[in-house]
């Protein structure tokens, strides 16, 4: 292992004043909910909204004059791209970023805004990566790898250095894993400063590359995940042994867990995180008994999430908690029936979002109608009260199941 605390401390000096020393704050509400003493490291507060700036800058700063003059190349569909592009532009280094062909245009624009040349190549990350590696050789560019690089690992480790300097009393850290650069650097820093501290990783059930690599078993991958920032199939050759040595356990979380964590952090902490950034929170929620009474820091790795996706996640979260509900009422198709339904709902202090009549696509008898009502409610108990009230005035009503 060539990355040590010394290299991470040196990286901290390199990036000082150029990368935000993000806050690591105690959350009273999340602590009450989970039973642990929860601290949040807000890496989504970086200028490009991701921890990736740390490793990118440390690598770029290590280049000699000839390498800087020729330029650098990186492959990324998001956070690494912006980190490399931003700091390369600031240092006057030409940067080429290779992104998959179907990368959302907003991410392409953000990367171009930092002065990088963007090449769209390959149908996925692996295709773009192969092109970038070939282009690096052909054009004489230095490859800035997103995780399989000692300078990048040391740069990411500065986040762990800051956490332990500020909160040496911590018992555990929870960090998301993609290729493993962030958790490798953080675990080296944390275990060097406090050997007894436990470090836990988080991967998606749909992309459990590191989990299976450590177990020596075959991983199966899905086509996509809400946490695209950690959707990595091949763990780094440098990061794998570090994680095997320093990480106590890797948790696997599912799509719904991530959605719940994003909404919880938005509602409670008023902070926006992307899918990968919410993974540590999701892992804590699923494994709260494991951390009961312990002092735990969660690294919120990034906040670059598409606004439309965020809106959809919020709405789905409202459904999950019963604050947005769908109630189906069967009534006689007679004048005044709908008025009675809406009056009953109003008496229960719920707001109506949508109303749909269904006469044709139903098994009900002729002259009966199914009224599908979407409501704004307080919680699941409120929904049950509304259904009971409708049943109390003679209607057959039911809440549409969430799960």
Secondary structure, DSSP 8 states (H G I E B T S, - for coil): ----HHHHHHHHHHHBTTB----EEEEHHHHHHHSSEEEEEEGGGSTTSBTHHHHHHHHHHT--HHHHHH-EEEE-SSHHHHHHHHHHHHHT--EEEEE-TT--HHHHHHHHHTT-EEEE-SSSHHHHHHHHHHHHHHHT-EE--SSSSHHHHHHHHHHHHHHHHH-TT--EEEEE-SSSHHHHHHHHHHHHH-TT-EEEEEEETTB-HHHHHHHT------S--S-GGG--SS--HHHHHHHHHHEEEEEEE-HHHHHHHHHHHHHHH-----HHHHHHHHHHHHTGGGGTT-EEEEEE-B----HHHHHHHHHHHHHHTTSEEEEEEEEES-TTHHHHHHHHHHHTT-EEEEEEEESSSS-S-TTEEEEEEEEE-SSHHHHHHHHHHHHHTT-EEEE----
